Amino acid sequence: MSGIETMGSEATGPRMRVTLTVNGADHDIQLDPRTTLLDALREHLGLTGTKVGCNHGTCGACTVHIDGRRQLSCLMLAAAAAGSAITTIEGLAGADGAPHPMQAAFVAHDALQCGYCTPGQIMSAVACVAEGHAGSDDEIREYMSGNLCRCAAYPNIVAAVREVAGSTMAEAA
Amino acid sequence: MNQDFSPDRAACGFARDIPLVLDAGEAAALRAGARVGISAAHESAHLHVAGAAPYVDDVPEAAGTLHAALAPSPVASGVLRSIDRAALLAMPGVVAVLTAADIPGANDCGPVIHDDPILADGTLRYRGQPVALIVATARDLARLAAARIGPCLDIEPATPVLTAREAYARGDALLPPASLIRESAPGALTAALAAAPHRLGGQFSLGGQEQFYLEGQIAYALPTENQGLRVLCSTQHPSEMQHLIAHALGWRSHQVLVECRRMGGGFGGKESQSGLFACCASIAAARLGRPVKLRLDRDDDFIMTGRRHPFEYDYDVAFDDDGRITGIEATLIANGGHSADLSGAVMTRALCHLDNAYYLPEVAINGFVARTNTQSNTAFRGFGGPQGALLIEIVMDRIARHLGRDPLAVRRANFYGVASRNVTPYRQTIEDNVVAALVDELVAQADYQGRVAAVAAFNRSNSVLKKGIALTPVKFGISFNVPHLNQAGALVHVYADGSVLVNHGGTEMGQGLNTKVAQVVADALGIGFAAVRCSATDTSKIANTSATAASTGADLNGMAARDAAMTIRNRLADFAAARHGGEAADVQFANDVVRVSGIALAFATLVRQAYEARVQLWSDGFYATPKVHWNPKGLHGRPFYYFAYGAAASEVIIDTLTGEVSLLRADILHDAGRSLNPAIDIGQIEGGFIQSMGWLTTEELVWHATDGRLLTHAPSTYKIPTANDCPAALHTRLFDNPNTEPTIHRSKAVGEPPMLLAFSVLLAIRDAIAATGGPGADPDLRAPATPEAVLDAIASLDAIRP
C-alpha cells in the first residue's frame, strides 16, 4: 500500500509512518498501526470536526468521505486510508470559504440542535445525494438512518437533504 | 452587504454573513425592529455545520496532559476487601492508580443526599461502579489498565437486588416514602372507591431511558496557580460541579472554576451525574499537578451512569357512567438504583404530574423510591413528570374500553375546569387552563373523528395489519419544585465599539438557550443579532447558578439577561436625553439606531459618546421567579409558576404476526406561549416527541437477571429512534397563547412538556392491539411497546377470548 512505512518498536509499542491525504493536503504522521482513522484525524491532525460517538460504527457521528464514499472513520484503520482522498467536514466548504450547499441548507432548515452529530449528518447527507438515494423523503429517511441524532432534529434534516437534492416530491399527508 | 446600520443588516443571524430564512410575517416584524418572536438560526449553527464548534474534547490539550479511565466493579453487590494496585502500576504508561483512600476530601458526589461515593469505599453497589481511577500517559493505556482490574480485587460477592418490585417487597427505600393525598373529607377516597358504579384496578410497568447524549461524559481539569483548578466539563450544572470538586478536594469553592461552552446533548444526564467525572479528573489533576482528561467510552457511560427511572404502578380507580373519575389511589414505585441522586425530586414531580390535564376529586398517590443494585437513576427530560402523567392516560384508556366509550370523550369529561374543578392534588389552583380549547383545535386540525372512523373501517377489512389512533393532552408545570432554585443571574457587557457580550448561568445543550438569551438582549438594546455574542458558562462570571433543567433555562436566564440589558439601555437613554435633548422615556432603540429628540444616531455612536462621558456600559442582572412556594412535608403549595399545554394525535399500524409497529402520522399542537423563537420551539417539540416515542416503543434496557450486568450498553443493542422511525406525516403547530404570567416576553418553557405528546403513540398502539380482540378488549401492554411487548399484549387478549 502506498504511503506507509513500518517503524521499529518503541516503548509505547510499534509505530508506523503513514501519509494521509486529507482535504487535499498530504500529512506525514507516525502512529500506532492500530490507530483508527477517527483518532488519527482528531488527535494527530487536530481535525476535531469529526466526532466520537459510539466508537463502534453504530451512530454515524464520525462519518467522513473516502474517495467520495461515506465511511465510518471509527471502523477504519488510519493506515487503510493511506493513498485515498479523505474528506472531512472541515474540507467541505468551497475554496473561497463559501459553505457547501448542504451546510447552508442545514442552517436554513434548523437541522441541528446540540450540533454534535451534525458533521456526520452532513457528510452522510452529501454522499446520500451523490449516491442518488435522496429521491423522496422516504428514501432520504432510509439512507440517512445510519446517523443518529438524539435531539431528533430528523424532520429538519430530511428537509435540508430534500432541498439540496432538488426533490420536489411532496409526501402525502 | 450593506455595512451601514439598516434593517437589512439586522436581517442577518448570529453569523454575520448568513441571512435569516423567515416567513413574511417574521420578516416584517424583524424589519420593524423585533428581535424576539423571530426564527433566528441557532447562534452556533454556522459553526456546527463547519465542524468548528468546539466541545470539551475538541479543545487543544495542554502540554503534559494525562488521561484517566475508571475501573469498574465486576459484581453488582458485595464487599471490596482490598485492591492490589501493583500489577496495574506496572503496565505501560500508567502514572497513578487512585482509590477511595486517595480522595483528600469527601468521597461523595451525591447532589442532595451524601450517599454516593465517587470511588467504591468498601461496599460494592452495582456492576460497573468505579472502584479505581487509573491515570496514564494516553487514554488507551489508561483504559487497558482499567480493563485489567478484575484480578486485582479481593471481593466477597453478595446477592444483588435487581428489580424495584423486589426492593419494594423488602421495604428497601432510598428515601422516606411520600404520599400526596387530597380528600374532600377524611375517608372520602375510601368511600368513593367503595361507592363507585365502576371500579378498575391494575398494575403497569414502564421502562427507563438512557439519555444517550451523543457527546459522552467528559471532564478536563487543569491546575492553576495557588491551589486552583480550571475544569472544562460537559455539564448542565457548572455550580454543582464546582461544589462537588471542592468537597472532594477539601477546598473552598473559589479555588475551582468550571466552564462549559456547550454540550453535545444533556437531557438531564449531565445535571448531577457529570459530577463523578468532574471529581475524578480534578482529584487526579490536583494530586499529580498535571492536566487530566477523563473522556468516557460509550459503553462505560452506559454501565456507570444512571438514566430515567423505570416505574412500576399499582392503581385503583373509581368512575361514573360517563367515565368521570370520582376517586383514585395509586402507588408509584421508582427504581432509584444504588443511591438517592435526584430521585426525591423526581418522585415529587411524578406525584405532581399524575393528574396531567384531569381533575381528580379524591386522590391518594404514594411514591416509593426503591434501592437496587443498579446504576443510580437520575434526571431525564421531564424529570418524573412523564412517568407520573403516563399512568393517568393508561387509566383513561382503560376506563373508555371498560365503558365502551370514545377515549377522547372520557378524557374531555375529566379535563380540569376553568372556574371550578380547577385545583390540583397539591392544592394549586390552575389559572391558565386552555386544554379544552387546544384539544378542540387539534381535533379539527387532525380530522380526528374522521380518521377514527377510517381506522375502524380499515380494521374491519384487515386481519393481520391493524391500525390504531389516539389523542392525548399535555399539562406540565413549570418551575423547579424546590423554590429557591428558581433564580438566575446574567452579565451584559456593551463594549465601546457597540458590540455586546452576554453571559448567564444557563448552559447550552442544543436547546437554543444562548440563541434565545441573545435575542432578548438584542431586543432590549435594539440591535442586530450579529452585534451580540454569547460566551461560555463559567462559575467565575455568574455565581451560585441553578442547573439548566426543569425547562426553566430561557425563563430564568432570559429574564436575568433582560434585567442587565435594560439597566444599560436606561443608562444610555438618560445619557442620550441629557446630551441631545428630550426625555429619556422617549428615546427609541431599534435596528441599530437610537432616536432621540428628532435625531437618529447609530447605536455604536451613542455607546462611544456614553463611554467618553463615563457611563457604566456593563451590568449584572438577576431574576427570581415570583409566587412559587412549596411545603415539602405536606406536598402542597404553588410549585409551578404556570403550566404549559399541548396535545398530539397519533396513528399507527401494527403487524399482529411480528409485533412490528410503524407510526403513520402525528399531529401536534403545542403551547409555547408567545414563542421567543418559533423555529427553535418547533424543533424542541418535534425532537421531544420523537425522543419520547423512542422511550415508549424501542428503547429497552435489559439487565442480566442474576448478575446485574446491563446487557444493552451501546447503540448496537439499545435502539433510539432514527430518521426512519419518524412518521411520513408530522404536522406541528404552535398554539397561540401568550403566557398569563409576565414571563420573558410572555413565552413559555418548551424543553420538557413535549415529552408527554408521545403518549399518543403508545395509546394508539394499545388501540391497534385492542382491535385484535372483541368489543371491550383491553390489552395488557407494557412500555416500551417493543415487538415482543406487542405480541405479549395480543396474546393477553387471545387468552381471554371466548
Interface residues (C-beta under 8 A of the other chain):
Chain A: A11 T12 G13 R42 G46 L47 T48 G49 T50 K51 V52 G53 C54 N55 H56 T58 C59 A61 T88 I89 E90 L92 A93 P99 Q103 A104 F106 V107 A108 H109 D110 L112 Q113 C114 G115 Y116 C117 T118 P119 I122 D137 D138 I140 R141 E142 M144 S145 G146 N147 L148 C149 R150 C151 A152 A153 Y154 P155 N156 I157 V158 E171 A172 A173
Chain B: G13 A15 I18 V21 S39 A41 H42 S44 A45 H46 L47 H48 V49 A50 G51 A52 A53 P54 Y55 D57 D58 P60 P92 G93 T137 A138 L141 Q211 F212 Y213 L214 E215 G216 R262 M263 G264 G265 G266 F267 R295 D297 R298 M509 G510 Q511 G512 R665 A679 I680 G683 Q684 E686 G687 G688 F689 I690 Q691 G694 A714 P715 S716 I720 P721 T722 A723 N724 C726 A728 A729 L730 H731
